[in-house]
Amino acid sequence: PPEEVEDASEPTKRDRSHLESTLKLNEDKPADDFSGILQRLRKIYHSSIKPLEQSYRYNELRQHEITDGEITSKPMVLFLGPWSVGKSSMINYLLGLDDTPYQLYTGAEPTTSEFTVIMHGPKLKTIEGIVMAADSARSFSPLEKFGQNFLEKLIGIEVPHKLLERVTFVDTPGIIENRKQQERGYPFNDVCQWFIDRADLIFVVFDPTKLDVGLELEMLFRQLKGRESQIRIILNKADSLATQELMRVYGALFWSLAPLINVTEPPRVYVSSFWPQEYQPDTHKDLFLKEEISLLEDLNQVIENRMENKIAFIRQHAIRVRIHALLVDRYLQTYKDKMTFFSDGELVFRDIVEDPDKFFIFKSILAKTNVSKFDLPNREAYKDFFGINPITSFKLLSQQCSYMGGCFLEKIEKAITRELPDLLGSIGLGKKPNVLSCDITGCGETPKNRYRKP
């Protein structure tokens, strides 16, 4: 082809070699075969966790059912943040989609109004949300419950890219569009929560030129509670400000986020410009490039730890199901103790639900079982829960045993303290199983933050 004359107005593109090398895109190493471990994980889930989950209708409390598609799915990276901060540009850049027909739309006004799932496929194609939700082999079938209006706002793009063989990206509509939730026509916060609960890495992206930490963002961080170790904050478009100004914005961002994230360790903030154009002259190119490489390493880490994360996720789920079962059991036991031949069941139970503390329901769970107080669900949730599920429709834990199958509670406890940690140990013969929060169930190893740079 004839030499193209470089047009002076055309911005020069950056070298992408660090992307290829950090994400190991050129290596032809065979993918780790985890199918045996996944089979065992499914078996533990179906035999030891699911029976208790169904018996106490945990799904109605947390809207969280785990499907087989979810157990076998790839790690998911979620992009959140106000509109026009460069979320879609960042995905285009990481996947090299710029100037291809499949690049995500980008622009100054809110452009992404859909939840876009970017996944691997043999050739470039778009999939309707309705089709994605109907396919039970994919991990998106539970999204059907958010209704038709939402499915029209869900779109999948398949791209034959090496990175997507190992990870799935999700681009979300800008949080801070000055539109009310109701106008979206579907439960936007619930949908966000569904993705947050399942994401292995959550990038919260900001634009330093218009930093607006308002109520919507407070709402968002409330939803991110408990997921602090997955959150990475990105100060994007960093080369659009002079250094001094950038330092000021960085400080302001931390200042406004501090009350929203109550953890002992501040979240990692990456400062760079994630798009293909060269950095602006006279800005800290070296710093931005280093920050970008750390972010890519972070992404790689999540891909490499995907099995551990999956097992830890199922175990965390099991811990919550167990707590839920213990609580329902306590409510039921209290109800039975209070009932006499003459009492009105409904009134007796209303008394218990209105003020569970009077009956030490939550306290007794903490006292007698090794449950962390941070894992207890809130009391209000149980008012709603019992509003739909009458207390009389449950059986006590002590009655949930069978001669052949053993007791539901014992099985889930065995899964939490023995089977899942053992499964974890079998992966990382060279790795230490330090993912589990063993302070809760005391499996002998203190939890470490794996994402902290040593």
VOVO-522824 format. One record per residue (C-alpha): x, z, y; residue in one letter. Coordinates in nm, 4 decimals, padded with zeros to 6 digits, always signed. Example, Ala and Ser with C-alpha at 12.3 -4.5 7.8 and 13.67 -1.06 7.14 Angstrom:
2
ROSE, +01.2300, +00.7800, -00.4500, A
ROSE, +01.3670, +00.7140, -00.1060, S
This chain:
454
ROSE, +00.0000, +00.0000, +00.0000, P
ROSE, +00.1223, -00.0684, +00.3528, P
ROSE, +00.2837, +00.2217, +00.5349, E
ROSE, +00.0212, +00.4070, +00.7333, E
ROSE, +00.1147, +00.4560, +01.0928, V
ROSE, +00.0558, +00.8200, +01.1775, E
ROSE, -00.2049, +00.8495, +01.4449, D
ROSE, -00.0868, +01.0870, +01.7161, A
ROSE, -00.4300, +01.2519, +01.7434, S
ROSE, -00.4481, +01.3152, +01.3678, E
ROSE, -00.3441, +01.6789, +01.3016, P
ROSE, -00.0595, +01.7039, +01.0537, T
ROSE, -00.1366, +01.8570, +00.7177, K
ROSE, +00.0514, +02.1511, +00.5764, R
ROSE, +00.2646, +02.1434, +00.2662, D
ROSE, +00.0627, +02.2673, -00.0348, R
ROSE, +00.3483, +02.3343, -00.2750, S
ROSE, +00.3175, +02.7148, -00.2431, H
ROSE, -00.0456, +02.6866, -00.3538, L
ROSE, +00.0492, +02.4983, -00.6667, E
ROSE, +00.3349, +02.7303, -00.7588, S
ROSE, +00.1654, +03.0646, -00.6834, T
ROSE, -00.1541, +02.9736, -00.8663, L
ROSE, +00.0492, +02.8129, -01.1475, K
ROSE, -00.1566, +02.4957, -01.1229, L
ROSE, +00.1119, +02.2766, -01.2775, N
ROSE, +00.1769, +02.4856, -01.5835, E
ROSE, +00.0327, +02.3533, -01.9020, D
ROSE, +00.0275, +02.6858, -02.0744, K
ROSE, -00.2628, +02.7222, -02.3157, P
ROSE, -00.5399, +02.9453, -02.1865, A
ROSE, -00.5278, +03.2890, -02.3442, D
ROSE, -00.7688, +03.2972, -02.6311, D
ROSE, -00.9884, +03.5970, -02.5819, F
ROSE, -01.2742, +03.4810, -02.8008, S
ROSE, -01.2162, +03.7533, -03.0624, G
ROSE, -01.2150, +04.0241, -02.7991, I
ROSE, -01.5264, +03.8791, -02.6346, L
ROSE, -01.7046, +03.8858, -02.9700, Q
ROSE, -01.6183, +04.2536, -03.0132, R
ROSE, -01.7260, +04.3279, -02.6588, L
ROSE, -02.0627, +04.1617, -02.7203, R
ROSE, -02.1046, +04.3549, -03.0419, K
ROSE, -02.0327, +04.6908, -02.8716, I
ROSE, -02.2747, +04.6001, -02.5930, Y
ROSE, -02.5589, +04.4941, -02.8220, H
ROSE, -02.5237, +04.7755, -03.0739, S
ROSE, -02.4223, +05.0727, -02.8588, S
ROSE, -02.5346, +05.0165, -02.4988, I
ROSE, -02.8357, +04.7874, -02.4981, K
ROSE, -03.0674, +05.0039, -02.7160, P
ROSE, -03.0461, +05.2933, -02.4692, L
ROSE, -03.0729, +05.0550, -02.1747, E
ROSE, -03.3988, +04.9096, -02.3095, Q
ROSE, -03.5425, +05.2357, -02.4289, S
ROSE, -03.5107, +05.3909, -02.0800, Y
ROSE, -03.5809, +05.0658, -01.8891, R
ROSE, -03.2570, +05.0826, -01.6944, Y
ROSE, -03.3145, +04.7294, -01.5709, N
ROSE, -03.6050, +04.8473, -01.3573, E
ROSE, -03.3842, +05.1000, -01.1836, L
ROSE, -03.0859, +04.8789, -01.1027, R
ROSE, -03.2184, +04.5272, -01.1636, Q
ROSE, -02.9152, +04.4805, -01.3802, H
ROSE, -02.9403, +04.3217, -01.7191, E
ROSE, -02.6253, +04.1919, -01.8773, I
ROSE, -02.6656, +03.8583, -02.0516, T
ROSE, -02.4270, +03.7075, -02.3035, D
ROSE, -02.3482, +03.4418, -02.0455, G
ROSE, -02.2297, +03.7175, -01.8182, E
ROSE, -02.0081, +03.8771, -02.0816, I
ROSE, -01.8299, +03.5473, -02.1424, T
ROSE, -01.8286, +03.4199, -01.7815, S
ROSE, -01.5152, +03.3523, -01.5771, K
ROSE, -01.4076, +03.5860, -01.2996, P
ROSE, -01.6034, +03.5288, -00.9816, M
ROSE, -01.4675, +03.5277, -00.6275, V
ROSE, -01.7270, +03.5854, -00.3581, L
ROSE, -01.6860, +03.4808, +00.0057, F
ROSE, -01.8864, +03.6884, +00.2548, L
ROSE, -01.8877, +03.7184, +00.6300, G
ROSE, -02.0538, +03.6057, +00.9522, P
ROSE, -02.1253, +03.2349, +00.9983, W
ROSE, -01.8569, +02.9988, +01.1139, S
ROSE, -01.5602, +03.2168, +01.0240, V
ROSE, -01.4142, +02.9542, +00.7916, G
ROSE, -01.5458, +03.0604, +00.4482, K
ROSE, -01.6261, +02.7055, +00.3391, S
ROSE, -01.3068, +02.5661, +00.4959, S
ROSE, -01.1089, +02.8193, +00.2989, M
ROSE, -01.2637, +02.7069, -00.0309, I
ROSE, -01.2052, +02.3414, +00.0618, N
ROSE, -00.8434, +02.4275, +00.1352, Y
ROSE, -00.7775, +02.6255, -00.1836, L
ROSE, -00.9242, +02.3487, -00.3974, L
ROSE, -00.7894, +02.0585, -00.1931, G
ROSE, -01.1417, +01.9237, -00.1372, L
ROSE, -01.0798, +01.8161, +00.2226, D
ROSE, -01.1611, +01.4519, +00.2888, D
ROSE, -01.3240, +01.4165, -00.0535, T
ROSE, -01.6960, +01.3488, -00.0872, P
ROSE, -01.7392, +01.7001, -00.2258, Y
ROSE, -01.5927, +01.9053, +00.0521, Q
ROSE, -01.8234, +02.1837, +00.1648, L
ROSE, -01.9741, +02.1203, +00.5067, Y
ROSE, -01.7999, +02.3036, +00.7850, T
ROSE, -01.8678, +02.3288, +01.1543, G
ROSE, -01.9231, +02.5510, +01.4531, A
ROSE, -02.2898, +02.6306, +01.3967, E
ROSE, -02.4243, +02.7900, +01.0765, P
ROSE, -02.3753, +02.5146, +00.8184, T
ROSE, -02.4010, +02.6848, +00.4809, T
ROSE, -02.7581, +02.7922, +00.4316, S
ROSE, -02.7254, +02.7988, +00.0534, E
ROSE, -02.5462, +03.0078, -00.1994, F
ROSE, -02.2979, +02.7527, -00.3319, T
ROSE, -02.1334, +02.8096, -00.6688, V
ROSE, -01.8165, +02.6055, -00.7184, I
ROSE, -01.7271, +02.5843, -01.0859, M
ROSE, -01.5295, +02.3756, -01.3281, H
ROSE, -01.6649, +02.0537, -01.4726, G
ROSE, -01.5250, +01.7301, -01.6175, P
ROSE, -01.6244, +01.5305, -01.3106, K
ROSE, -01.7475, +01.5929, -00.9584, L
ROSE, -02.1194, +01.6537, -00.9552, K
ROSE, -02.3876, +01.8662, -00.7928, T
ROSE, -02.6319, +02.0802, -00.9898, I
ROSE, -02.9658, +02.2038, -00.8598, E
ROSE, -03.0180, +02.5792, -00.8598, G
ROSE, -03.3262, +02.5440, -01.0776, I
ROSE, -03.1179, +02.3726, -01.3451, V
ROSE, -02.8406, +02.6341, -01.3201, M
ROSE, -03.0830, +02.9220, -01.3624, A
ROSE, -03.2560, +02.7543, -01.6578, A
ROSE, -02.9319, +02.7232, -01.8563, D
ROSE, -02.8919, +03.0520, -02.0388, S
ROSE, -02.5322, +02.9721, -02.1400, A
ROSE, -02.4357, +02.9995, -01.7746, R
ROSE, -02.4201, +03.3439, -01.6247, S
ROSE, -02.6740, +03.2574, -01.3537, F
ROSE, -02.9977, +03.2720, -01.5521, S
ROSE, -03.0877, +03.6231, -01.4223, P
ROSE, -03.1190, +03.4698, -01.0738, L
ROSE, -03.4559, +03.3263, -01.1749, E
ROSE, -03.6172, +03.6577, -01.0903, K
ROSE, -03.5564, +03.5988, -00.7161, F
ROSE, -03.8148, +03.3226, -00.7214, G
ROSE, -03.8534, +02.9550, -00.6488, Q
ROSE, -03.7703, +02.9810, -00.2786, N
ROSE, -03.4332, +03.1249, -00.3603, F
ROSE, -03.3518, +02.8725, -00.6337, L
ROSE, -03.3965, +02.5983, -00.3764, E
ROSE, -03.1228, +02.7703, -00.1776, K
ROSE, -02.8859, +02.7854, -00.4748, L
ROSE, -02.6602, +02.4941, -00.5493, I
ROSE, -02.3781, +02.4350, -00.7944, G
ROSE, -02.0841, +02.1992, -00.7539, I
ROSE, -01.8694, +02.1079, -01.0514, E
ROSE, -01.5130, +02.0068, -00.9699, V
ROSE, -01.2422, +01.9056, -01.2177, P
ROSE, -00.9795, +02.1422, -01.0744, H
ROSE, -00.7238, +02.3415, -01.2689, K
ROSE, -00.7952, +02.6638, -01.0771, L
ROSE, -01.1666, +02.6457, -01.1605, L
ROSE, -01.0886, +02.6486, -01.5320, E
ROSE, -01.0044, +03.0137, -01.4740, R
ROSE, -01.2245, +03.1272, -01.1860, V
ROSE, -01.5556, +03.0486, -01.0104, T
ROSE, -01.6020, +03.0563, -00.6315, F
ROSE, -01.9254, +03.1492, -00.4558, V
ROSE, -01.9817, +03.0582, -00.0906, D
ROSE, -02.2626, +03.2478, +00.0835, T
ROSE, -02.4716, +03.1815, +00.3933, P
ROSE, -02.3325, +03.3576, +00.7014, G
ROSE, -02.4465, +03.7175, +00.7141, I
ROSE, -02.4897, +03.7354, +01.0873, I
ROSE, -02.7299, +03.4586, +01.1611, E
ROSE, -02.9659, +03.6000, +01.4160, N
ROSE, -03.2557, +03.5414, +01.1875, R
ROSE, -03.4665, +03.8055, +01.0305, K
ROSE, -03.4487, +03.8521, +00.6553, Q
ROSE, -03.8147, +03.7593, +00.6207, Q
ROSE, -03.7552, +03.4166, +00.7674, E
ROSE, -03.5271, +03.3255, +00.4816, R
ROSE, -03.8236, +03.3328, +00.2451, G
ROSE, -03.6394, +03.5188, -00.0310, Y
ROSE, -03.4852, +03.8670, -00.0680, P
ROSE, -03.1470, +03.7832, +00.0851, F
ROSE, -03.0016, +04.1347, +00.0501, N
ROSE, -03.1005, +04.1624, -00.3145, D
ROSE, -02.9428, +03.8280, -00.3894, V
ROSE, -02.6244, +03.9337, -00.2092, C
ROSE, -02.6245, +04.2551, -00.4113, Q
ROSE, -02.6567, +04.0615, -00.7353, W
ROSE, -02.3442, +03.8603, -00.6525, F
ROSE, -02.1567, +04.1657, -00.5197, I
ROSE, -02.2254, +04.3594, -00.8414, D
ROSE, -02.0712, +04.0819, -01.0449, R
ROSE, -01.7807, +03.9667, -00.8285, A
ROSE, -01.4258, +04.0376, -00.9405, D
ROSE, -01.2908, +03.9777, -00.5925, L
ROSE, -01.4794, +03.9861, -00.2634, I
ROSE, -01.3314, +03.8162, +00.0407, F
ROSE, -01.4936, +03.9381, +00.3630, V
ROSE, -01.3879, +03.6813, +00.6218, V
ROSE, -01.3730, +03.7306, +01.0004, F
ROSE, -01.2920, +03.5092, +01.2957, D
ROSE, -01.0706, +03.6999, +01.5416, P
ROSE, -01.2014, +03.5033, +01.8388, T
ROSE, -01.5518, +03.6406, +01.7927, K
ROSE, -01.5362, +03.9757, +01.6282, L
ROSE, -01.8852, +04.1173, +01.6121, D
ROSE, -01.9294, +04.4215, +01.3938, V
ROSE, -02.3006, +04.4820, +01.4287, G
ROSE, -02.5827, +04.6194, +01.2211, L
ROSE, -02.5856, +04.3351, +00.9708, E
ROSE, -02.2262, +04.4075, +00.8869, L
ROSE, -02.3027, +04.7753, +00.8448, E
ROSE, -02.5735, +04.6734, +00.6020, M
ROSE, -02.3244, +04.4568, +00.4173, L
ROSE, -02.0701, +04.7364, +00.3812, F
ROSE, -02.3438, +04.9644, +00.2582, R
ROSE, -02.4041, +04.7109, -00.0155, Q
ROSE, -02.0331, +04.6963, -00.0940, L
ROSE, -02.0189, +05.0689, -00.1636, K
ROSE, -01.8462, +05.1427, -00.4888, G
ROSE, -01.6775, +04.8015, -00.4902, R
ROSE, -01.3955, +04.8995, -00.2529, E
ROSE, -01.1176, +04.8026, -00.4908, S
ROSE, -01.2549, +04.4463, -00.5067, Q
ROSE, -01.2754, +04.3974, -00.1297, I
ROSE, -01.0145, +04.2002, +00.0636, R
ROSE, -01.0611, +04.1486, +00.4357, I
ROSE, -00.9448, +03.8223, +00.5864, I
ROSE, -00.8724, +03.7723, +00.9529, L
ROSE, -00.8912, +03.3956, +00.9443, N
ROSE, -00.7963, +03.1410, +01.2146, K
ROSE, -00.5183, +03.3797, +01.3123, A
ROSE, -00.3147, +03.1050, +01.4759, D
ROSE, -00.5876, +03.0509, +01.7344, S
ROSE, -00.4773, +03.3618, +01.9246, L
ROSE, -00.1574, +03.4682, +02.0955, A
ROSE, +00.0315, +03.7370, +01.9038, T
ROSE, -00.0497, +04.0203, +02.1388, Q
ROSE, -00.4179, +03.9324, +02.1373, E
ROSE, -00.4124, +03.9080, +01.7566, L
ROSE, -00.2633, +04.2574, +01.7269, M
ROSE, -00.5387, +04.3882, +01.9485, R
ROSE, -00.8101, +04.2256, +01.7386, V
ROSE, -00.6511, +04.3546, +01.4186, Y
ROSE, -00.6664, +04.7070, +01.5578, G
ROSE, -01.0235, +04.6627, +01.6774, A
ROSE, -01.1294, +04.5357, +01.3351, L
ROSE, -00.9829, +04.8356, +01.1580, F
ROSE, -01.1351, +05.0684, +01.4131, W
ROSE, -01.4842, +04.9312, +01.3637, S
ROSE, -01.4602, +04.9073, +00.9848, L
ROSE, -01.3137, +05.2542, +00.9283, A
ROSE, -01.6482, +05.4373, +00.9418, P
ROSE, -01.8040, +05.1773, +00.7115, L
ROSE, -01.5487, +05.2110, +00.4326, I
ROSE, -01.4899, +05.5675, +00.3290, N
ROSE, -01.1982, +05.5428, +00.0927, V
ROSE, -00.8655, +05.7152, +00.1037, T
ROSE, -00.6879, +05.3832, +00.1005, E
ROSE, -00.7693, +05.1221, +00.3633, P
ROSE, -00.8639, +04.7795, +00.2283, P
ROSE, -00.6021, +04.5073, +00.2277, R
ROSE, -00.6309, +04.2814, +00.5314, V
ROSE, -00.4849, +03.9298, +00.5213, Y
ROSE, -00.4026, +03.7671, +00.8525, V
ROSE, -00.3608, +03.3894, +00.8342, S
ROSE, -00.5296, +03.0522, +00.8828, S
ROSE, -00.6778, +02.9219, +00.5642, F
ROSE, -00.7203, +02.5513, +00.6176, W
ROSE, -00.5022, +02.2441, +00.5703, P
ROSE, -00.3964, +02.1841, +00.9332, Q
ROSE, -00.0495, +02.2862, +01.0482, E
ROSE, -00.0285, +02.6243, +01.2213, Y
ROSE, -00.0452, +02.6101, +01.5998, Q
ROSE, +00.2967, +02.5921, +01.7670, P
ROSE, +00.4490, +02.9207, +01.8879, D
ROSE, +00.2547, +03.1353, +01.6426, T
ROSE, +00.3900, +03.3471, +01.3584, H
ROSE, +00.4045, +03.0774, +01.0927, K
ROSE, +00.6279, +03.2760, +00.8593, D
ROSE, +00.3990, +03.5751, +00.8654, L
ROSE, +00.0891, +03.3610, +00.8064, F
ROSE, +00.2508, +03.1823, +00.5151, L
ROSE, +00.3606, +03.5111, +00.3557, K
ROSE, +00.0124, +03.6539, +00.3978, E
ROSE, -00.1374, +03.3459, +00.2385, E
ROSE, +00.0964, +03.3733, -00.0585, I
ROSE, +00.0042, +03.7440, -00.1045, S
ROSE, -00.3604, +03.6465, -00.1052, L
ROSE, -00.2949, +03.3803, -00.3706, L
ROSE, -00.1044, +03.6362, -00.5783, E
ROSE, -00.3996, +03.8687, -00.5486, D
ROSE, -00.6262, +03.5943, -00.6776, L
ROSE, -00.3891, +03.5295, -00.9647, N
ROSE, -00.3847, +03.8959, -01.0557, Q
ROSE, -00.7624, +03.8968, -01.0891, V
ROSE, -00.7492, +03.5916, -01.3138, I
ROSE, -00.4839, +03.7483, -01.5323, E
ROSE, -00.6695, +04.0787, -01.5569, N
ROSE, -01.0032, +03.9154, -01.6249, R
ROSE, -01.0469, +04.0639, -01.9720, M
ROSE, -00.9577, +04.4140, -01.8570, E
ROSE, -01.1964, +04.3780, -01.5643, N
ROSE, -01.4721, +04.2583, -01.7945, K
ROSE, -01.4297, +04.5538, -02.0300, I
ROSE, -01.4099, +04.7972, -01.7372, A
ROSE, -01.7272, +04.6390, -01.5927, F
ROSE, -01.9187, +04.6822, -01.9201, I
ROSE, -01.7893, +05.0369, -01.9488, R
ROSE, -01.8951, +05.1203, -01.5928, Q
ROSE, -02.2361, +04.9771, -01.6785, H
ROSE, -02.2493, +05.1948, -01.9934, A
ROSE, -02.1634, +05.5046, -01.7882, I
ROSE, -02.4534, +05.4307, -01.5541, R
ROSE, -02.6951, +05.3646, -01.8401, V
ROSE, -02.5940, +05.6931, -02.0023, R
ROSE, -02.6488, +05.8887, -01.6797, I
ROSE, -02.9874, +05.7217, -01.6345, H
ROSE, -03.0887, +05.8148, -01.9895, A
ROSE, -02.9749, +06.1763, -01.9422, L
ROSE, -03.1758, +06.1984, -01.6193, L
ROSE, -03.4961, +06.0541, -01.7653, V
ROSE, -03.4514, +06.2901, -02.0607, D
ROSE, -03.4224, +06.5864, -01.8209, R
ROSE, -03.7297, +06.4800, -01.6228, Y
ROSE, -03.9243, +06.4504, -01.9471, L
ROSE, -03.8000, +06.7840, -02.0830, Q
ROSE, -03.8890, +06.9574, -01.7544, T
ROSE, -04.2328, +06.7966, -01.7645, Y
ROSE, -04.2930, +06.9142, -02.1217, K
ROSE, -04.1792, +07.2676, -02.0366, D
ROSE, -04.4158, +07.2843, -01.7375, K
ROSE, -04.7208, +07.1457, -01.9112, M
ROSE, -04.9778, +07.3875, -02.0441, T
ROSE, -05.3073, +07.3194, -02.2135, F
ROSE, -05.4895, +07.3444, -01.8809, F
ROSE, -05.2548, +07.1666, -01.6401, S
ROSE, -05.3107, +06.8268, -01.4863, D
ROSE, -05.0212, +06.6119, -01.6084, G
ROSE, -05.0157, +06.3938, -01.3030, E
ROSE, -04.9903, +06.6850, -01.0594, L
ROSE, -04.7243, +06.8595, -01.2649, V
ROSE, -04.5121, +06.5484, -01.2724, F
ROSE, -04.5618, +06.4683, -00.9051, R
ROSE, -04.4236, +06.8142, -00.8279, D
ROSE, -04.1097, +06.7386, -01.0328, I
ROSE, -04.0510, +06.3930, -00.8871, V
ROSE, -04.1027, +06.5086, -00.5291, E
ROSE, -03.8441, +06.7831, -00.5566, D
ROSE, -03.6178, +06.7415, -00.8595, P
ROSE, -03.3702, +06.9908, -00.7094, D
ROSE, -03.6231, +07.2697, -00.7460, K
ROSE, -03.5934, +07.2098, -01.1199, F
ROSE, -03.2166, +07.1546, -01.1132, F
ROSE, -03.2564, +06.8141, -01.2714, I
ROSE, -02.9524, +06.6520, -01.1140, F
ROSE, -02.7471, +06.9726, -01.1122, K
ROSE, -02.8015, +07.0319, -01.4825, S
ROSE, -02.6715, +06.6844, -01.5618, I
ROSE, -02.3502, +06.7589, -01.3725, L
ROSE, -02.3144, +07.1009, -01.5284, A
ROSE, -02.3568, +07.0105, -01.8871, K
ROSE, -02.2209, +06.6582, -01.9195, T
ROSE, -01.8973, +06.5199, -01.7843, N
ROSE, -02.0660, +06.3112, -01.5162, V
ROSE, -01.9064, +06.2514, -01.1796, S
ROSE, -02.1328, +06.3389, -00.8878, K
ROSE, -02.0373, +06.0052, -00.7293, F
ROSE, -02.2037, +05.8221, -01.0165, D
ROSE, -02.5425, +05.9886, -00.9782, L
ROSE, -02.8162, +05.7529, -00.8589, P
ROSE, -03.0213, +05.8738, -00.5654, N
ROSE, -03.3339, +06.0800, -00.6094, R
ROSE, -03.5563, +05.8387, -00.4163, E
ROSE, -03.4864, +05.5656, -00.6700, A
ROSE, -03.6528, +05.7789, -00.9352, Y
ROSE, -03.9716, +05.8185, -00.7348, K
ROSE, -04.0070, +05.4408, -00.7415, D
ROSE, -03.8934, +05.4212, -01.1017, F
ROSE, -04.1545, +05.6673, -01.2286, F
ROSE, -04.4150, +05.5071, -01.0055, G
ROSE, -04.3900, +05.2009, -01.2299, I
ROSE, -04.2978, +05.3714, -01.5579, N
ROSE, -04.5121, +05.6752, -01.6368, P
ROSE, -04.3074, +05.9654, -01.7747, I
ROSE, -04.5251, +05.9798, -02.0849, T
ROSE, -04.4034, +05.6337, -02.1897, S
ROSE, -04.0530, +05.7700, -02.2700, F
ROSE, -03.9179, +05.9629, -02.5656, K
ROSE, -03.6649, +06.2457, -02.5507, L
ROSE, -03.3055, +06.1595, -02.6345, L
ROSE, -03.3156, +06.3940, -02.9306, S
ROSE, -03.5904, +06.1782, -03.0799, Q
ROSE, -03.3933, +05.8543, -03.0405, Q
ROSE, -03.2051, +05.8828, -03.3664, C
ROSE, -03.2435, +05.7097, -03.6986, S
ROSE, -03.1056, +05.7930, -04.0394, Y
ROSE, -02.9134, +05.4656, -04.0657, M
ROSE, -02.8405, +05.3824, -03.7044, G
ROSE, -02.7377, +05.7235, -03.5734, G
ROSE, -02.8348, +05.8510, -03.2291, C
ROSE, -02.8487, +05.6264, -02.9227, F
ROSE, -02.6712, +05.8807, -02.7044, L
ROSE, -02.3870, +05.9361, -02.9505, E
ROSE, -02.3354, +05.5628, -02.9846, K
ROSE, -02.3079, +05.4992, -02.6123, I
ROSE, -02.0732, +05.7973, -02.5708, E
ROSE, -01.8536, +05.6653, -02.8478, K
ROSE, -01.8475, +05.3240, -02.6774, A
ROSE, -01.7458, +05.4810, -02.3444, I
ROSE, -01.4789, +05.7181, -02.4720, T
ROSE, -01.3406, +05.5329, -02.7729, R
ROSE, -01.4486, +05.1783, -02.8487, E
ROSE, -01.4095, +05.0207, -02.5037, L
ROSE, -01.0760, +05.1938, -02.4260, P
ROSE, -00.9497, +05.0853, -02.7710, D
ROSE, -01.0570, +04.7290, -02.7034, L
ROSE, -00.8725, +04.7470, -02.3750, L
ROSE, -00.5617, +04.8780, -02.5465, G
ROSE, -00.5702, +04.5907, -02.7925, S
ROSE, -00.5342, +04.3330, -02.5130, I
ROSE, -00.2479, +04.4704, -02.3203, G
ROSE, +00.0049, +04.5537, -02.5820, L
ROSE, +00.2531, +04.5222, -02.3009, G
ROSE, +00.0084, +04.6359, -02.0349, K
ROSE, -00.1037, +04.9896, -01.9814, K
ROSE, -00.4783, +05.0470, -02.0013, P
ROSE, -00.4993, +05.1945, -01.6566, N
ROSE, -00.8204, +05.0302, -01.5483, V
ROSE, -01.0670, +05.2864, -01.6685, L
ROSE, -01.1881, +05.5659, -01.4524, S
ROSE, -01.0922, +05.8202, -01.7117, C
ROSE, -01.1354, +06.1100, -01.4773, D
ROSE, -01.5016, +06.0792, -01.5643, I
ROSE, -01.4787, +06.0700, -01.9411, T
ROSE, -01.1308, +06.2126, -01.9768, G
ROSE, -00.9650, +05.9490, -02.1907, C
ROSE, -00.6280, +06.0867, -02.1009, G
ROSE, -00.4922, +05.8453, -01.8437, E
ROSE, -00.5287, +05.8766, -01.4700, T
ROSE, -00.6847, +05.5771, -01.2965, P
ROSE, -00.4562, +05.3787, -01.0723, K
ROSE, -00.5401, +05.1242, -00.8097, N
ROSE, -00.4096, +04.8110, -00.9739, R
ROSE, -00.4377, +04.6100, -00.6583, Y
ROSE, -00.2086, +04.8211, -00.4513, R
ROSE, +00.1277, +04.6653, -00.3954, K
ROSE, +00.3883, +04.8943, -00.5543, P
